[in-house]
Amino acid sequence: MGKSKMNKSAARRIQSHADKTGKNQGFKSRAMRAADKNKK
């Protein structure tokens, strides 16, 4: 599988999973920032 850029739906999926599991809390903000950056 090739690398793809972070998008809003992927960031939301990551954030939702992190909230459910209580893990990867620091990654949530990085994912959202990357999605915003890639949108431009």
Biopython code that builds the backbone (N, CA, C, O; Angstrom):
import numpy as np
from Bio.PDB.StructureBuilder import StructureBuilder

atoms = [
    (1, "MET", "N", (0.851, -1.174, 0.000)),
    (1, "MET", "CA", (0.000, 0.000, 0.000)),
    (1, "MET", "C", (0.894, 1.234, 0.000)),
    (1, "MET", "O", (1.838, 1.329, 0.784)),
    (2, "GLY", "N", (0.584, 2.184, -0.894)),
    (2, "GLY", "CA", (1.372, 3.408, -0.975)),
    (2, "GLY", "C", (0.993, 4.394, 0.107)),
    (2, "GLY", "O", (-0.056, 4.287, 0.741)),
    (3, "LYS", "N", (1.862, 5.342, 0.296)),
    (3, "LYS", "CA", (1.567, 6.371, 1.296)),
    (3, "LYS", "C", (0.529, 7.334, 0.743)),
    (3, "LYS", "O", (0.587, 7.730, -0.421)),
    (4, "SER", "N", (-0.402, 7.695, 1.576)),
    (4, "SER", "CA", (-1.365, 8.713, 1.180)),
    (4, "SER", "C", (-1.358, 9.802, 2.241)),
    (4, "SER", "O", (-1.015, 9.566, 3.399)),
    (5, "LYS", "N", (-1.741, 10.986, 1.824)),
    (5, "LYS", "CA", (-1.727, 12.112, 2.752)),
    (5, "LYS", "C", (-2.916, 12.029, 3.698)),
    (5, "LYS", "O", (-3.964, 11.475, 3.367)),
    (6, "MET", "N", (-2.726, 12.585, 4.864)),
    (6, "MET", "CA", (-3.786, 12.642, 5.863)),
    (6, "MET", "C", (-4.895, 13.547, 5.353)),
    (6, "MET", "O", (-4.634, 14.643, 4.856)),
    (7, "ASN", "N", (-6.132, 13.088, 5.478)),
    (7, "ASN", "CA", (-7.265, 13.939, 5.121)),
    (7, "ASN", "C", (-8.190, 14.046, 6.327)),
    (7, "ASN", "O", (-7.979, 13.394, 7.349)),
    (8, "LYS", "N", (-9.208, 14.872, 6.191)),
    (8, "LYS", "CA", (-10.095, 15.147, 7.333)),
    (8, "LYS", "C", (-10.804, 13.887, 7.826)),
    (8, "LYS", "O", (-10.935, 13.692, 9.034)),
    (9, "SER", "N", (-11.261, 13.035, 6.919)),
    (9, "SER", "CA", (-11.999, 11.851, 7.356)),
    (9, "SER", "C", (-11.079, 10.879, 8.100)),
    (9, "SER", "O", (-11.492, 10.262, 9.081)),
    (10, "ALA", "N", (-9.845, 10.745, 7.639)),
    (10, "ALA", "CA", (-8.893, 9.879, 8.328)),
    (10, "ALA", "C", (-8.563, 10.451, 9.708)),
    (10, "ALA", "O", (-8.458, 9.709, 10.685)),
    (11, "ALA", "N", (-8.402, 11.757, 9.779)),
    (11, "ALA", "CA", (-8.101, 12.398, 11.060)),
    (11, "ALA", "C", (-9.253, 12.216, 12.045)),
    (11, "ALA", "O", (-9.031, 11.970, 13.230)),
    (12, "ARG", "N", (-10.494, 12.337, 11.545)),
    (12, "ARG", "CA", (-11.657, 12.126, 12.424)),
    (12, "ARG", "C", (-11.724, 10.682, 12.909)),
    (12, "ARG", "O", (-12.057, 10.422, 14.065)),
    (13, "ARG", "N", (-11.405, 9.749, 12.020)),
    (13, "ARG", "CA", (-11.405, 8.324, 12.393)),
    (13, "ARG", "C", (-10.366, 8.057, 13.480)),
    (13, "ARG", "O", (-10.639, 7.346, 14.447)),
    (14, "ILE", "N", (-9.184, 8.627, 13.317)),
    (14, "ILE", "CA", (-8.117, 8.461, 14.310)),
    (14, "ILE", "C", (-8.530, 9.077, 15.637)),
    (14, "ILE", "O", (-8.315, 8.490, 16.697)),
    (15, "GLN", "N", (-9.123, 10.260, 15.573)),
    (15, "GLN", "CA", (-9.532, 10.953, 16.793)),
    (15, "GLN", "C", (-10.608, 10.161, 17.525)),
    (15, "GLN", "O", (-10.571, 10.049, 18.750)),
    (16, "SER", "N", (-11.551, 9.619, 16.796)),
    (16, "SER", "CA", (-12.622, 8.835, 17.397)),
    (16, "SER", "C", (-12.062, 7.586, 18.075)),
    (16, "SER", "O", (-12.447, 7.253, 19.196)),
    (17, "HIS", "N", (-11.158, 6.904, 17.390)),
    (17, "HIS", "CA", (-10.573, 5.695, 17.957)),
    (17, "HIS", "C", (-9.751, 6.017, 19.202)),
    (17, "HIS", "O", (-9.800, 5.287, 20.191)),
    (18, "ALA", "N", (-9.001, 7.107, 19.148)),
    (18, "ALA", "CA", (-8.191, 7.509, 20.300)),
    (18, "ALA", "C", (-9.082, 7.832, 21.498)),
    (18, "ALA", "O", (-8.740, 7.503, 22.634)),
    (19, "ASP", "N", (-10.216, 8.472, 21.247)),
    (19, "ASP", "CA", (-11.136, 8.792, 22.340)),
    (19, "ASP", "C", (-11.736, 7.522, 22.952)),
    (19, "ASP", "O", (-11.901, 7.429, 24.168)),
    (20, "LYS", "N", (-12.060, 6.552, 22.101)),
    (20, "LYS", "CA", (-12.667, 5.309, 22.590)),
    (20, "LYS", "C", (-11.681, 4.484, 23.411)),
    (20, "LYS", "O", (-12.046, 3.903, 24.433)),
    (21, "THR", "N", (-10.425, 4.438, 22.956)),
    (21, "THR", "CA", (-9.442, 3.586, 23.604)),
    (21, "THR", "C", (-8.635, 4.299, 24.681)),
    (21, "THR", "O", (-8.052, 3.650, 25.549)),
    (22, "GLY", "N", (-8.595, 5.641, 24.634)),
    (22, "GLY", "CA", (-7.797, 6.394, 25.589)),
    (22, "GLY", "C", (-6.319, 6.388, 25.244)),
    (22, "GLY", "O", (-5.489, 6.818, 26.045)),
    (23, "LYS", "N", (-5.986, 5.900, 24.051)),
    (23, "LYS", "CA", (-4.589, 5.848, 23.626)),
    (23, "LYS", "C", (-4.359, 6.854, 22.507)),
    (23, "LYS", "O", (-5.305, 7.362, 21.906)),
    (24, "ASN", "N", (-3.089, 7.133, 22.237)),
    (24, "ASN", "CA", (-2.690, 8.029, 21.144)),
    (24, "ASN", "C", (-3.296, 9.417, 21.258)),
    (24, "ASN", "O", (-3.663, 10.012, 20.245)),
    (25, "GLN", "N", (-3.406, 9.938, 22.456)),
    (25, "GLN", "CA", (-4.007, 11.256, 22.643)),
    (25, "GLN", "C", (-3.183, 12.344, 21.960)),
    (25, "GLN", "O", (-3.746, 13.299, 21.424)),
    (26, "GLY", "N", (-1.873, 12.213, 21.972)),
    (26, "GLY", "CA", (-1.020, 13.215, 21.344)),
    (26, "GLY", "C", (-1.098, 13.181, 19.827)),
    (26, "GLY", "O", (-0.843, 14.188, 19.166)),
    (27, "PHE", "N", (-1.447, 12.033, 19.279)),
    (27, "PHE", "CA", (-1.501, 11.895, 17.833)),
    (27, "PHE", "C", (-2.735, 12.573, 17.246)),
    (27, "PHE", "O", (-2.746, 12.931, 16.068)),
    (28, "LYS", "N", (-3.764, 12.751, 18.054)),
    (28, "LYS", "CA", (-4.998, 13.361, 17.558)),
    (28, "LYS", "C", (-4.734, 14.740, 16.985)),
    (28, "LYS", "O", (-5.160, 15.043, 15.871)),
    (29, "SER", "N", (-4.042, 15.570, 17.730)),
    (29, "SER", "CA", (-3.797, 16.931, 17.254)),
    (29, "SER", "C", (-2.861, 16.934, 16.056)),
    (29, "SER", "O", (-3.023, 17.751, 15.149)),
    (30, "ARG", "N", (-1.889, 16.038, 16.036)),
    (30, "ARG", "CA", (-0.978, 15.970, 14.894)),
    (30, "ARG", "C", (-1.725, 15.547, 13.639)),
    (30, "ARG", "O", (-1.449, 16.054, 12.552)),
    (31, "ALA", "N", (-2.665, 14.626, 13.779)),
    (31, "ALA", "CA", (-3.445, 14.162, 12.630)),
    (31, "ALA", "C", (-4.303, 15.294, 12.074)),
    (31, "ALA", "O", (-4.374, 15.484, 10.860)),
    (32, "MET", "N", (-4.948, 16.039, 12.955)),
    (32, "MET", "CA", (-5.789, 17.147, 12.503)),
    (32, "MET", "C", (-4.949, 18.237, 11.839)),
    (32, "MET", "O", (-5.355, 18.807, 10.826)),
    (33, "ARG", "N", (-3.785, 18.523, 12.407)),
    (33, "ARG", "CA", (-2.891, 19.530, 11.829)),
    (33, "ARG", "C", (-2.426, 19.093, 10.440)),
    (33, "ARG", "O", (-2.378, 19.902, 9.513)),
    (34, "ALA", "N", (-2.087, 17.822, 10.301)),
    (34, "ALA", "CA", (-1.629, 17.313, 9.009)),
    (34, "ALA", "C", (-2.747, 17.381, 7.976)),
    (34, "ALA", "O", (-2.505, 17.721, 6.818)),
    (35, "ALA", "N", (-3.963, 17.059, 8.388)),
    (35, "ALA", "CA", (-5.103, 17.130, 7.464)),
    (35, "ALA", "C", (-5.323, 18.565, 7.005)),
    (35, "ALA", "O", (-5.570, 18.807, 5.823)),
    (36, "ASP", "N", (-5.236, 19.513, 7.921)),
    (36, "ASP", "CA", (-5.400, 20.915, 7.556)),
    (36, "ASP", "C", (-4.292, 21.369, 6.596)),
    (36, "ASP", "O", (-4.546, 22.095, 5.636)),
    (37, "LYS", "N", (-3.080, 20.934, 6.871)),
    (37, "LYS", "CA", (-1.949, 21.309, 6.039)),
    (37, "LYS", "C", (-2.090, 20.716, 4.631)),
    (37, "LYS", "O", (-1.786, 21.385, 3.644)),
    (38, "ASN", "N", (-2.544, 19.475, 4.540)),
    (38, "ASN", "CA", (-2.655, 18.812, 3.247)),
    (38, "ASN", "C", (-3.831, 19.328, 2.432)),
    (38, "ASN", "O", (-3.867, 19.148, 1.214)),
    (39, "LYS", "N", (-4.785, 19.963, 3.087)),
    (39, "LYS", "CA", (-5.944, 20.496, 2.391)),
    (39, "LYS", "C", (-5.566, 21.691, 1.522)),
    (39, "LYS", "O", (-6.216, 21.955, 0.510)),
    (40, "LYS", "N", (-4.528, 22.407, 1.909)),
    (40, "LYS", "CA", (-4.121, 23.629, 1.207)),
    (40, "LYS", "C", (-3.441, 23.315, -0.111)),
    (40, "LYS", "O", (-3.035, 24.229, -0.829)),
]
sb = StructureBuilder()
sb.init_structure("model")
sb.init_model(0)
sb.init_chain("A")
sb.init_seg("    ")
for serial, (resi, resn, name, xyz) in enumerate(atoms, 1):
    if name == "N":
        sb.init_residue(resn, " ", resi, " ")
    sb.init_atom(name, np.array(xyz, "f"), 0.0, 1.0, " ", f" {name:<3s}", serial, name[0])
structure = sb.get_structure()
